Amino acid sequence: MEGKTSYLVEITPEAELYYFDLLEYLYKTHTPESASNKADEILGMAMSLDQNPKRGSDERRLAFLDKGHRFLLYKITSRKQVKVIYFVDELNKTVYVTDFFPTKMDDKRISKRGK
């Protein structure tokens, strides 16, 4: 029986700021309980990347950075979602979460935020 490789998950300082922006939005548009639950689930989704981080989809808008960015999609509502954007450093077994991107924003902004 093979052991599963576990990765360290690090949230970059920029991603942390984007997460706090997301929290502000959630608490303005949802009940405090709902906002808290969604915030916990989104952060939990990011932290779950410690196991099988390659399960996300390729983030083609960040391909120019050549780091293999991927994303997981969290549905806030049927029309609003958040992309948890990250890349994997296989050498150091570390996953870097670089953004919590609300899909209601213009997708072209991902490449500007990803620099």
Phi and psi restraints in degrees (range 20) as a CNS / XPLOR table:
assign (resid 1 and name C) (resid 2 and name N)
       (resid 2 and name CA) (resid 2 and name C) 1.0 -83.9 20.0 2
assign (resid 2 and name N) (resid 2 and name CA)
       (resid 2 and name C) (resid 3 and name N) 1.0 141.0 20.0 2
assign (resid 2 and name C) (resid 3 and name N)
       (resid 3 and name CA) (resid 3 and name C) 1.0 -81.7 20.0 2
assign (resid 3 and name N) (resid 3 and name CA)
       (resid 3 and name C) (resid 4 and name N) 1.0 146.2 20.0 2
assign (resid 3 and name C) (resid 4 and name N)
       (resid 4 and name CA) (resid 4 and name C) 1.0 -81.9 20.0 2
assign (resid 4 and name N) (resid 4 and name CA)
       (resid 4 and name C) (resid 5 and name N) 1.0 141.1 20.0 2
assign (resid 4 and name C) (resid 5 and name N)
       (resid 5 and name CA) (resid 5 and name C) 1.0 -76.5 20.0 2
assign (resid 5 and name N) (resid 5 and name CA)
       (resid 5 and name C) (resid 6 and name N) 1.0 132.7 20.0 2
assign (resid 5 and name C) (resid 6 and name N)
       (resid 6 and name CA) (resid 6 and name C) 1.0 -106.7 20.0 2
assign (resid 6 and name N) (resid 6 and name CA)
       (resid 6 and name C) (resid 7 and name N) 1.0 138.9 20.0 2
assign (resid 6 and name C) (resid 7 and name N)
       (resid 7 and name CA) (resid 7 and name C) 1.0 -109.4 20.0 2
assign (resid 7 and name N) (resid 7 and name CA)
       (resid 7 and name C) (resid 8 and name N) 1.0 152.9 20.0 2
assign (resid 7 and name C) (resid 8 and name N)
       (resid 8 and name CA) (resid 8 and name C) 1.0 -84.9 20.0 2
assign (resid 8 and name N) (resid 8 and name CA)
       (resid 8 and name C) (resid 9 and name N) 1.0 134.6 20.0 2
assign (resid 8 and name C) (resid 9 and name N)
       (resid 9 and name CA) (resid 9 and name C) 1.0 -107.1 20.0 2
assign (resid 9 and name N) (resid 9 and name CA)
       (resid 9 and name C) (resid 10 and name N) 1.0 122.6 20.0 2
assign (resid 9 and name C) (resid 10 and name N)
       (resid 10 and name CA) (resid 10 and name C) 1.0 -119.1 20.0 2
assign (resid 10 and name N) (resid 10 and name CA)
       (resid 10 and name C) (resid 11 and name N) 1.0 133.1 20.0 2
assign (resid 10 and name C) (resid 11 and name N)
       (resid 11 and name CA) (resid 11 and name C) 1.0 -98.6 20.0 2
assign (resid 11 and name N) (resid 11 and name CA)
       (resid 11 and name C) (resid 12 and name N) 1.0 120.8 20.0 2
assign (resid 11 and name C) (resid 12 and name N)
       (resid 12 and name CA) (resid 12 and name C) 1.0 -66.7 20.0 2
assign (resid 12 and name N) (resid 12 and name CA)
       (resid 12 and name C) (resid 13 and name N) 1.0 157.6 20.0 2
assign (resid 12 and name C) (resid 13 and name N)
       (resid 13 and name CA) (resid 13 and name C) 1.0 -56.5 20.0 2
assign (resid 13 and name N) (resid 13 and name CA)
       (resid 13 and name C) (resid 14 and name N) 1.0 -37.6 20.0 2
assign (resid 13 and name C) (resid 14 and name N)
       (resid 14 and name CA) (resid 14 and name C) 1.0 -65.4 20.0 2
assign (resid 14 and name N) (resid 14 and name CA)
       (resid 14 and name C) (resid 15 and name N) 1.0 -43.6 20.0 2
assign (resid 14 and name C) (resid 15 and name N)
       (resid 15 and name CA) (resid 15 and name C) 1.0 -63.4 20.0 2
assign (resid 15 and name N) (resid 15 and name CA)
       (resid 15 and name C) (resid 16 and name N) 1.0 -35.8 20.0 2
assign (resid 15 and name C) (resid 16 and name N)
       (resid 16 and name CA) (resid 16 and name C) 1.0 -61.6 20.0 2
assign (resid 16 and name N) (resid 16 and name CA)
       (resid 16 and name C) (resid 17 and name N) 1.0 -42.8 20.0 2
assign (resid 16 and name C) (resid 17 and name N)
       (resid 17 and name CA) (resid 17 and name C) 1.0 -62.9 20.0 2
assign (resid 17 and name N) (resid 17 and name CA)
       (resid 17 and name C) (resid 18 and name N) 1.0 -41.7 20.0 2
assign (resid 17 and name C) (resid 18 and name N)
       (resid 18 and name CA) (resid 18 and name C) 1.0 -64.9 20.0 2
assign (resid 18 and name N) (resid 18 and name CA)
       (resid 18 and name C) (resid 19 and name N) 1.0 -35.2 20.0 2
assign (resid 18 and name C) (resid 19 and name N)
       (resid 19 and name CA) (resid 19 and name C) 1.0 -64.7 20.0 2
assign (resid 19 and name N) (resid 19 and name CA)
       (resid 19 and name C) (resid 20 and name N) 1.0 -43.0 20.0 2
assign (resid 19 and name C) (resid 20 and name N)
       (resid 20 and name CA) (resid 20 and name C) 1.0 -65.6 20.0 2
assign (resid 20 and name N) (resid 20 and name CA)
       (resid 20 and name C) (resid 21 and name N) 1.0 -34.9 20.0 2
assign (resid 20 and name C) (resid 21 and name N)
       (resid 21 and name CA) (resid 21 and name C) 1.0 -62.8 20.0 2
assign (resid 21 and name N) (resid 21 and name CA)
       (resid 21 and name C) (resid 22 and name N) 1.0 -41.1 20.0 2
assign (resid 21 and name C) (resid 22 and name N)
       (resid 22 and name CA) (resid 22 and name C) 1.0 -63.9 20.0 2
assign (resid 22 and name N) (resid 22 and name CA)
       (resid 22 and name C) (resid 23 and name N) 1.0 -42.7 20.0 2
assign (resid 22 and name C) (resid 23 and name N)
       (resid 23 and name CA) (resid 23 and name C) 1.0 -58.5 20.0 2
assign (resid 23 and name N) (resid 23 and name CA)
       (resid 23 and name C) (resid 24 and name N) 1.0 -43.8 20.0 2
assign (resid 23 and name C) (resid 24 and name N)
       (resid 24 and name CA) (resid 24 and name C) 1.0 -57.5 20.0 2
assign (resid 24 and name N) (resid 24 and name CA)
       (resid 24 and name C) (resid 25 and name N) 1.0 -45.4 20.0 2
assign (resid 24 and name C) (resid 25 and name N)
       (resid 25 and name CA) (resid 25 and name C) 1.0 -61.8 20.0 2
assign (resid 25 and name N) (resid 25 and name CA)
       (resid 25 and name C) (resid 26 and name N) 1.0 -48.0 20.0 2
assign (resid 25 and name C) (resid 26 and name N)
       (resid 26 and name CA) (resid 26 and name C) 1.0 -59.8 20.0 2
assign (resid 26 and name N) (resid 26 and name CA)
       (resid 26 and name C) (resid 27 and name N) 1.0 -43.3 20.0 2
assign (resid 26 and name C) (resid 27 and name N)
       (resid 27 and name CA) (resid 27 and name C) 1.0 -73.4 20.0 2
assign (resid 27 and name N) (resid 27 and name CA)
       (resid 27 and name C) (resid 28 and name N) 1.0 -20.1 20.0 2
assign (resid 27 and name C) (resid 28 and name N)
       (resid 28 and name CA) (resid 28 and name C) 1.0 -81.4 20.0 2
assign (resid 28 and name N) (resid 28 and name CA)
       (resid 28 and name C) (resid 29 and name N) 1.0 -27.6 20.0 2
assign (resid 28 and name C) (resid 29 and name N)
       (resid 29 and name CA) (resid 29 and name C) 1.0 -113.1 20.0 2
assign (resid 29 and name N) (resid 29 and name CA)
       (resid 29 and name C) (resid 30 and name N) 1.0 -2.8 20.0 2
assign (resid 29 and name C) (resid 30 and name N)
       (resid 30 and name CA) (resid 30 and name C) 1.0 -133.6 20.0 2
assign (resid 30 and name N) (resid 30 and name CA)
       (resid 30 and name C) (resid 31 and name N) 1.0 166.5 20.0 2
assign (resid 30 and name C) (resid 31 and name N)
       (resid 31 and name CA) (resid 31 and name C) 1.0 -66.4 20.0 2
assign (resid 31 and name N) (resid 31 and name CA)
       (resid 31 and name C) (resid 32 and name N) 1.0 156.8 20.0 2
assign (resid 31 and name C) (resid 32 and name N)
       (resid 32 and name CA) (resid 32 and name C) 1.0 -56.4 20.0 2
assign (resid 32 and name N) (resid 32 and name CA)
       (resid 32 and name C) (resid 33 and name N) 1.0 -40.0 20.0 2
assign (resid 32 and name C) (resid 33 and name N)
       (resid 33 and name CA) (resid 33 and name C) 1.0 -66.0 20.0 2
assign (resid 33 and name N) (resid 33 and name CA)
       (resid 33 and name C) (resid 34 and name N) 1.0 -45.0 20.0 2
assign (resid 33 and name C) (resid 34 and name N)
       (resid 34 and name CA) (resid 34 and name C) 1.0 -64.3 20.0 2
assign (resid 34 and name N) (resid 34 and name CA)
       (resid 34 and name C) (resid 35 and name N) 1.0 -43.9 20.0 2
assign (resid 34 and name C) (resid 35 and name N)
       (resid 35 and name CA) (resid 35 and name C) 1.0 -61.8 20.0 2
assign (resid 35 and name N) (resid 35 and name CA)
       (resid 35 and name C) (resid 36 and name N) 1.0 -43.0 20.0 2
assign (resid 35 and name C) (resid 36 and name N)
       (resid 36 and name CA) (resid 36 and name C) 1.0 -63.9 20.0 2
assign (resid 36 and name N) (resid 36 and name CA)
       (resid 36 and name C) (resid 37 and name N) 1.0 -43.1 20.0 2
assign (resid 36 and name C) (resid 37 and name N)
       (resid 37 and name CA) (resid 37 and name C) 1.0 -62.3 20.0 2
assign (resid 37 and name N) (resid 37 and name CA)
       (resid 37 and name C) (resid 38 and name N) 1.0 -45.8 20.0 2
assign (resid 37 and name C) (resid 38 and name N)
       (resid 38 and name CA) (resid 38 and name C) 1.0 -64.5 20.0 2
assign (resid 38 and name N) (resid 38 and name CA)
       (resid 38 and name C) (resid 39 and name N) 1.0 -42.3 20.0 2
assign (resid 38 and name C) (resid 39 and name N)
       (resid 39 and name CA) (resid 39 and name C) 1.0 -60.7 20.0 2
assign (resid 39 and name N) (resid 39 and name CA)
       (resid 39 and name C) (resid 40 and name N) 1.0 -43.7 20.0 2
assign (resid 39 and name C) (resid 40 and name N)
       (resid 40 and name CA) (resid 40 and name C) 1.0 -64.1 20.0 2
assign (resid 40 and name N) (resid 40 and name CA)
       (resid 40 and name C) (resid 41 and name N) 1.0 -41.4 20.0 2
assign (resid 40 and name C) (resid 41 and name N)
       (resid 41 and name CA) (resid 41 and name C) 1.0 -66.1 20.0 2
assign (resid 41 and name N) (resid 41 and name CA)
       (resid 41 and name C) (resid 42 and name N) 1.0 -40.5 20.0 2
assign (resid 41 and name C) (resid 42 and name N)
       (resid 42 and name CA) (resid 42 and name C) 1.0 -64.8 20.0 2
assign (resid 42 and name N) (resid 42 and name CA)
       (resid 42 and name C) (resid 43 and name N) 1.0 -46.3 20.0 2
assign (resid 42 and name C) (resid 43 and name N)
       (resid 43 and name CA) (resid 43 and name C) 1.0 -65.3 20.0 2
assign (resid 43 and name N) (resid 43 and name CA)
       (resid 43 and name C) (resid 44 and name N) 1.0 -38.7 20.0 2
assign (resid 43 and name C) (resid 44 and name N)
       (resid 44 and name CA) (resid 44 and name C) 1.0 -62.4 20.0 2
assign (resid 44 and name N) (resid 44 and name CA)
       (resid 44 and name C) (resid 45 and name N) 1.0 -38.0 20.0 2
assign (resid 44 and name C) (resid 45 and name N)
       (resid 45 and name CA) (resid 45 and name C) 1.0 -61.8 20.0 2
assign (resid 45 and name N) (resid 45 and name CA)
       (resid 45 and name C) (resid 46 and name N) 1.0 -44.6 20.0 2
assign (resid 45 and name C) (resid 46 and name N)
       (resid 46 and name CA) (resid 46 and name C) 1.0 -62.2 20.0 2
assign (resid 46 and name N) (resid 46 and name CA)
       (resid 46 and name C) (resid 47 and name N) 1.0 -45.3 20.0 2
assign (resid 46 and name C) (resid 47 and name N)
       (resid 47 and name CA) (resid 47 and name C) 1.0 -69.7 20.0 2
assign (resid 47 and name N) (resid 47 and name CA)
       (resid 47 and name C) (resid 48 and name N) 1.0 -23.5 20.0 2
assign (resid 47 and name C) (resid 48 and name N)
       (resid 48 and name CA) (resid 48 and name C) 1.0 -69.7 20.0 2
assign (resid 48 and name N) (resid 48 and name CA)
       (resid 48 and name C) (resid 49 and name N) 1.0 -7.7 20.0 2
assign (resid 48 and name C) (resid 49 and name N)
       (resid 49 and name CA) (resid 49 and name C) 1.0 -69.4 20.0 2
assign (resid 49 and name N) (resid 49 and name CA)
       (resid 49 and name C) (resid 50 and name N) 1.0 -4.6 20.0 2
assign (resid 49 and name C) (resid 50 and name N)
       (resid 50 and name CA) (resid 50 and name C) 1.0 -65.1 20.0 2
assign (resid 50 and name N) (resid 50 and name CA)
       (resid 50 and name C) (resid 51 and name N) 1.0 -19.5 20.0 2
assign (resid 50 and name C) (resid 51 and name N)
       (resid 51 and name CA) (resid 51 and name C) 1.0 -119.1 20.0 2
assign (resid 51 and name N) (resid 51 and name CA)
       (resid 51 and name C) (resid 52 and name N) 1.0 127.5 20.0 2
assign (resid 51 and name C) (resid 52 and name N)
       (resid 52 and name CA) (resid 52 and name C) 1.0 53.5 20.0 2
assign (resid 52 and name N) (resid 52 and name CA)
       (resid 52 and name C) (resid 53 and name N) 1.0 59.9 20.0 2
assign (resid 52 and name C) (resid 53 and name N)
       (resid 53 and name CA) (resid 53 and name C) 1.0 -69.6 20.0 2
assign (resid 53 and name N) (resid 53 and name CA)
       (resid 53 and name C) (resid 54 and name N) 1.0 -14.8 20.0 2
assign (resid 53 and name C) (resid 54 and name N)
       (resid 54 and name CA) (resid 54 and name C) 1.0 -83.2 20.0 2
assign (resid 54 and name N) (resid 54 and name CA)
       (resid 54 and name C) (resid 55 and name N) 1.0 6.8 20.0 2
assign (resid 54 and name C) (resid 55 and name N)
       (resid 55 and name CA) (resid 55 and name C) 1.0 -73.2 20.0 2
assign (resid 55 and name N) (resid 55 and name CA)
       (resid 55 and name C) (resid 56 and name N) 1.0 -15.9 20.0 2
assign (resid 55 and name C) (resid 56 and name N)
       (resid 56 and name CA) (resid 56 and name C) 1.0 -73.9 20.0 2
assign (resid 56 and name N) (resid 56 and name CA)
       (resid 56 and name C) (resid 57 and name N) 1.0 165.2 20.0 2
assign (resid 56 and name C) (resid 57 and name N)
       (resid 57 and name CA) (resid 57 and name C) 1.0 -84.7 20.0 2
assign (resid 57 and name N) (resid 57 and name CA)
       (resid 57 and name C) (resid 58 and name N) 1.0 153.1 20.0 2
assign (resid 57 and name C) (resid 58 and name N)
       (resid 58 and name CA) (resid 58 and name C) 1.0 -65.4 20.0 2
assign (resid 58 and name N) (resid 58 and name CA)
       (resid 58 and name C) (resid 59 and name N) 1.0 136.1 20.0 2
assign (resid 58 and name C) (resid 59 and name N)
       (resid 59 and name CA) (resid 59 and name C) 1.0 -97.2 20.0 2
assign (resid 59 and name N) (resid 59 and name CA)
       (resid 59 and name C) (resid 60 and name N) 1.0 93.0 20.0 2
assign (resid 59 and name C) (resid 60 and name N)
       (resid 60 and name CA) (resid 60 and name C) 1.0 -63.5 20.0 2
assign (resid 60 and name N) (resid 60 and name CA)
       (resid 60 and name C) (resid 61 and name N) 1.0 -27.2 20.0 2
assign (resid 60 and name C) (resid 61 and name N)
       (resid 61 and name CA) (resid 61 and name C) 1.0 -70.3 20.0 2
assign (resid 61 and name N) (resid 61 and name CA)
       (resid 61 and name C) (resid 62 and name N) 1.0 -12.2 20.0 2
assign (resid 61 and name C) (resid 62 and name N)
       (resid 62 and name CA) (resid 62 and name C) 1.0 -111.8 20.0 2
assign (resid 62 and name N) (resid 62 and name CA)
       (resid 62 and name C) (resid 63 and name N) 1.0 12.3 20.0 2
assign (resid 62 and name C) (resid 63 and name N)
       (resid 63 and name CA) (resid 63 and name C) 1.0 -59.0 20.0 2
assign (resid 63 and name N) (resid 63 and name CA)
       (resid 63 and name C) (resid 64 and name N) 1.0 -30.5 20.0 2
assign (resid 63 and name C) (resid 64 and name N)
       (resid 64 and name CA) (resid 64 and name C) 1.0 -63.3 20.0 2
assign (resid 64 and name N) (resid 64 and name CA)
       (resid 64 and name C) (resid 65 and name N) 1.0 -20.0 20.0 2
assign (resid 64 and name C) (resid 65 and name N)
       (resid 65 and name CA) (resid 65 and name C) 1.0 -80.3 20.0 2
assign (resid 65 and name N) (resid 65 and name CA)
       (resid 65 and name C) (resid 66 and name N) 1.0 -14.3 20.0 2
assign (resid 65 and name C) (resid 66 and name N)
       (resid 66 and name CA) (resid 66 and name C) 1.0 56.3 20.0 2
assign (resid 66 and name N) (resid 66 and name CA)
       (resid 66 and name C) (resid 67 and name N) 1.0 39.2 20.0 2
assign (resid 66 and name C) (resid 67 and name N)
       (resid 67 and name CA) (resid 67 and name C) 1.0 -115.5 20.0 2
assign (resid 67 and name N) (resid 67 and name CA)
       (resid 67 and name C) (resid 68 and name N) 1.0 0.2 20.0 2
assign (resid 67 and name C) (resid 68 and name N)
       (resid 68 and name CA) (resid 68 and name C) 1.0 72.7 20.0 2
assign (resid 68 and name N) (resid 68 and name CA)
       (resid 68 and name C) (resid 69 and name N) 1.0 39.6 20.0 2
assign (resid 68 and name C) (resid 69 and name N)
       (resid 69 and name CA) (resid 69 and name C) 1.0 -57.4 20.0 2
assign (resid 69 and name N) (resid 69 and name CA)
       (resid 69 and name C) (resid 70 and name N) 1.0 142.2 20.0 2
assign (resid 69 and name C) (resid 70 and name N)
       (resid 70 and name CA) (resid 70 and name C) 1.0 -132.6 20.0 2
assign (resid 70 and name N) (resid 70 and name CA)
       (resid 70 and name C) (resid 71 and name N) 1.0 172.6 20.0 2
assign (resid 70 and name C) (resid 71 and name N)
       (resid 71 and name CA) (resid 71 and name C) 1.0 -148.3 20.0 2
assign (resid 71 and name N) (resid 71 and name CA)
       (resid 71 and name C) (resid 72 and name N) 1.0 153.5 20.0 2
assign (resid 71 and name C) (resid 72 and name N)
       (resid 72 and name CA) (resid 72 and name C) 1.0 -112.7 20.0 2
assign (resid 72 and name N) (resid 72 and name CA)
       (resid 72 and name C) (resid 73 and name N) 1.0 146.0 20.0 2
assign (resid 72 and name C) (resid 73 and name N)
       (resid 73 and name CA) (resid 73 and name C) 1.0 -109.6 20.0 2
assign (resid 73 and name N) (resid 73 and name CA)
       (resid 73 and name C) (resid 74 and name N) 1.0 126.5 20.0 2
assign (resid 73 and name C) (resid 74 and name N)
       (resid 74 and name CA) (resid 74 and name C) 1.0 -112.2 20.0 2
assign (resid 74 and name N) (resid 74 and name CA)
       (resid 74 and name C) (resid 75 and name N) 1.0 125.3 20.0 2
assign (resid 74 and name C) (resid 75 and name N)
       (resid 75 and name CA) (resid 75 and name C) 1.0 -89.7 20.0 2
assign (resid 75 and name N) (resid 75 and name CA)
       (resid 75 and name C) (resid 76 and name N) 1.0 115.6 20.0 2
assign (resid 75 and name C) (resid 76 and name N)
       (resid 76 and name CA) (resid 76 and name C) 1.0 -78.4 20.0 2
assign (resid 76 and name N) (resid 76 and name CA)
       (resid 76 and name C) (resid 77 and name N) 1.0 -50.1 20.0 2
assign (resid 76 and name C) (resid 77 and name N)
       (resid 77 and name CA) (resid 77 and name C) 1.0 -138.5 20.0 2
assign (resid 77 and name N) (resid 77 and name CA)
       (resid 77 and name C) (resid 78 and name N) 1.0 -178.0 20.0 2
assign (resid 77 and name C) (resid 78 and name N)
       (resid 78 and name CA) (resid 78 and name C) 1.0 -65.8 20.0 2
assign (resid 78 and name N) (resid 78 and name CA)
       (resid 78 and name C) (resid 79 and name N) 1.0 -22.0 20.0 2
assign (resid 78 and name C) (resid 79 and name N)
       (resid 79 and name CA) (resid 79 and name C) 1.0 -108.2 20.0 2
assign (resid 79 and name N) (resid 79 and name CA)
       (resid 79 and name C) (resid 80 and name N) 1.0 -13.6 20.0 2
assign (resid 79 and name C) (resid 80 and name N)
       (resid 80 and name CA) (resid 80 and name C) 1.0 -122.4 20.0 2
assign (resid 80 and name N) (resid 80 and name CA)
       (resid 80 and name C) (resid 81 and name N) 1.0 128.7 20.0 2
assign (resid 80 and name C) (resid 81 and name N)
       (resid 81 and name CA) (resid 81 and name C) 1.0 -134.9 20.0 2
assign (resid 81 and name N) (resid 81 and name CA)
       (resid 81 and name C) (resid 82 and name N) 1.0 164.5 20.0 2
assign (resid 81 and name C) (resid 82 and name N)
       (resid 82 and name CA) (resid 82 and name C) 1.0 -126.3 20.0 2
assign (resid 82 and name N) (resid 82 and name CA)
       (resid 82 and name C) (resid 83 and name N) 1.0 132.8 20.0 2
assign (resid 82 and name C) (resid 83 and name N)
       (resid 83 and name CA) (resid 83 and name C) 1.0 -94.2 20.0 2
assign (resid 83 and name N) (resid 83 and name CA)
       (resid 83 and name C) (resid 84 and name N) 1.0 124.3 20.0 2
assign (resid 83 and name C) (resid 84 and name N)
       (resid 84 and name CA) (resid 84 and name C) 1.0 -91.6 20.0 2
assign (resid 84 and name N) (resid 84 and name CA)
       (resid 84 and name C) (resid 85 and name N) 1.0 105.3 20.0 2
assign (resid 84 and name C) (resid 85 and name N)
       (resid 85 and name CA) (resid 85 and name C) 1.0 -99.6 20.0 2
assign (resid 85 and name N) (resid 85 and name CA)
       (resid 85 and name C) (resid 86 and name N) 1.0 136.9 20.0 2
assign (resid 85 and name C) (resid 86 and name N)
       (resid 86 and name CA) (resid 86 and name C) 1.0 -156.7 20.0 2
assign (resid 86 and name N) (resid 86 and name CA)
       (resid 86 and name C) (resid 87 and name N) 1.0 168.7 20.0 2
assign (resid 86 and name C) (resid 87 and name N)
       (resid 87 and name CA) (resid 87 and name C) 1.0 -139.4 20.0 2
assign (resid 87 and name N) (resid 87 and name CA)
       (resid 87 and name C) (resid 88 and name N) 1.0 159.9 20.0 2
assign (resid 87 and name C) (resid 88 and name N)
       (resid 88 and name CA) (resid 88 and name C) 1.0 -110.9 20.0 2
assign (resid 88 and name N) (resid 88 and name CA)
       (resid 88 and name C) (resid 89 and name N) 1.0 128.9 20.0 2
assign (resid 88 and name C) (resid 89 and name N)
       (resid 89 and name CA) (resid 89 and name C) 1.0 -100.0 20.0 2
assign (resid 89 and name N) (resid 89 and name CA)
       (resid 89 and name C) (resid 90 and name N) 1.0 95.6 20.0 2
assign (resid 89 and name C) (resid 90 and name N)
       (resid 90 and name CA) (resid 90 and name C) 1.0 -64.0 20.0 2
assign (resid 90 and name N) (resid 90 and name CA)
       (resid 90 and name C) (resid 91 and name N) 1.0 -36.8 20.0 2
assign (resid 90 and name C) (resid 91 and name N)
       (resid 91 and name CA) (resid 91 and name C) 1.0 -58.7 20.0 2
assign (resid 91 and name N) (resid 91 and name CA)
       (resid 91 and name C) (resid 92 and name N) 1.0 -43.9 20.0 2
assign (resid 91 and name C) (resid 92 and name N)
       (resid 92 and name CA) (resid 92 and name C) 1.0 -100.3 20.0 2
assign (resid 92 and name N) (resid 92 and name CA)
       (resid 92 and name C) (resid 93 and name N) 1.0 4.5 20.0 2
assign (resid 92 and name C) (resid 93 and name N)
       (resid 93 and name CA) (resid 93 and name C) 1.0 51.3 20.0 2
assign (resid 93 and name N) (resid 93 and name CA)
       (resid 93 and name C) (resid 94 and name N) 1.0 49.4 20.0 2
assign (resid 93 and name C) (resid 94 and name N)
       (resid 94 and name CA) (resid 94 and name C) 1.0 -127.7 20.0 2
assign (resid 94 and name N) (resid 94 and name CA)
       (resid 94 and name C) (resid 95 and name N) 1.0 137.9 20.0 2
assign (resid 94 and name C) (resid 95 and name N)
       (resid 95 and name CA) (resid 95 and name C) 1.0 -106.5 20.0 2
assign (resid 95 and name N) (resid 95 and name CA)
       (resid 95 and name C) (resid 96 and name N) 1.0 125.5 20.0 2
assign (resid 95 and name C) (resid 96 and name N)
       (resid 96 and name CA) (resid 96 and name C) 1.0 -104.7 20.0 2
assign (resid 96 and name N) (resid 96 and name CA)
       (resid 96 and name C) (resid 97 and name N) 1.0 112.7 20.0 2
assign (resid 96 and name C) (resid 97 and name N)
       (resid 97 and name CA) (resid 97 and name C) 1.0 -83.1 20.0 2
assign (resid 97 and name N) (resid 97 and name CA)
       (resid 97 and name C) (resid 98 and name N) 1.0 121.3 20.0 2
assign (resid 97 and name C) (resid 98 and name N)
       (resid 98 and name CA) (resid 98 and name C) 1.0 -108.8 20.0 2
assign (resid 98 and name N) (resid 98 and name CA)
       (resid 98 and name C) (resid 99 and name N) 1.0 -13.6 20.0 2
assign (resid 98 and name C) (resid 99 and name N)
       (resid 99 and name CA) (resid 99 and name C) 1.0 -163.6 20.0 2
assign (resid 99 and name N) (resid 99 and name CA)
       (resid 99 and name C) (resid 100 and name N) 1.0 150.6 20.0 2
assign (resid 99 and name C) (resid 100 and name N)
       (resid 100 and name CA) (resid 100 and name C) 1.0 -120.0 20.0 2
assign (resid 100 and name N) (resid 100 and name CA)
       (resid 100 and name C) (resid 101 and name N) 1.0 92.2 20.0 2
assign (resid 100 and name C) (resid 101 and name N)
       (resid 101 and name CA) (resid 101 and name C) 1.0 -102.0 20.0 2
assign (resid 101 and name N) (resid 101 and name CA)
       (resid 101 and name C) (resid 102 and name N) 1.0 114.0 20.0 2
assign (resid 101 and name C) (resid 102 and name N)
       (resid 102 and name CA) (resid 102 and name C) 1.0 -68.8 20.0 2
assign (resid 102 and name N) (resid 102 and name CA)
       (resid 102 and name C) (resid 103 and name N) 1.0 125.0 20.0 2
assign (resid 102 and name C) (resid 103 and name N)
       (resid 103 and name CA) (resid 103 and name C) 1.0 -71.3 20.0 2
assign (resid 103 and name N) (resid 103 and name CA)
       (resid 103 and name C) (resid 104 and name N) 1.0 -10.5 20.0 2
assign (resid 103 and name C) (resid 104 and name N)
       (resid 104 and name CA) (resid 104 and name C) 1.0 -70.7 20.0 2
assign (resid 104 and name N) (resid 104 and name CA)
       (resid 104 and name C) (resid 105 and name N) 1.0 -14.8 20.0 2
assign (resid 104 and name C) (resid 105 and name N)
       (resid 105 and name CA) (resid 105 and name C) 1.0 -79.2 20.0 2
assign (resid 105 and name N) (resid 105 and name CA)
       (resid 105 and name C) (resid 106 and name N) 1.0 160.9 20.0 2
assign (resid 105 and name C) (resid 106 and name N)
       (resid 106 and name CA) (resid 106 and name C) 1.0 -63.3 20.0 2
assign (resid 106 and name N) (resid 106 and name CA)
       (resid 106 and name C) (resid 107 and name N) 1.0 122.2 20.0 2
assign (resid 106 and name C) (resid 107 and name N)
       (resid 107 and name CA) (resid 107 and name C) 1.0 -55.5 20.0 2
assign (resid 107 and name N) (resid 107 and name CA)
       (resid 107 and name C) (resid 108 and name N) 1.0 -26.4 20.0 2
assign (resid 107 and name C) (resid 108 and name N)
       (resid 108 and name CA) (resid 108 and name C) 1.0 -67.0 20.0 2
assign (resid 108 and name N) (resid 108 and name CA)
       (resid 108 and name C) (resid 109 and name N) 1.0 -20.6 20.0 2
assign (resid 108 and name C) (resid 109 and name N)
       (resid 109 and name CA) (resid 109 and name C) 1.0 -71.4 20.0 2
assign (resid 109 and name N) (resid 109 and name CA)
       (resid 109 and name C) (resid 110 and name N) 1.0 -16.9 20.0 2
assign (resid 109 and name C) (resid 110 and name N)
       (resid 110 and name CA) (resid 110 and name C) 1.0 -58.4 20.0 2
assign (resid 110 and name N) (resid 110 and name CA)
       (resid 110 and name C) (resid 111 and name N) 1.0 -45.2 20.0 2
assign (resid 110 and name C) (resid 111 and name N)
       (resid 111 and name CA) (resid 111 and name C) 1.0 -66.9 20.0 2
assign (resid 111 and name N) (resid 111 and name CA)
       (resid 111 and name C) (resid 112 and name N) 1.0 -29.6 20.0 2
assign (resid 111 and name C) (resid 112 and name N)
       (resid 112 and name CA) (resid 112 and name C) 1.0 -74.5 20.0 2
assign (resid 112 and name N) (resid 112 and name CA)
       (resid 112 and name C) (resid 113 and name N) 1.0 -36.9 20.0 2
assign (resid 112 and name C) (resid 113 and name N)
       (resid 113 and name CA) (resid 113 and name C) 1.0 -77.4 20.0 2
assign (resid 113 and name N) (resid 113 and name CA)
       (resid 113 and name C) (resid 114 and name N) 1.0 -23.3 20.0 2
assign (resid 113 and name C) (resid 114 and name N)
       (resid 114 and name CA) (resid 114 and name C) 1.0 -81.5 20.0 2
assign (resid 114 and name N) (resid 114 and name CA)
       (resid 114 and name C) (resid 115 and name N) 1.0 -2.5 20.0 2
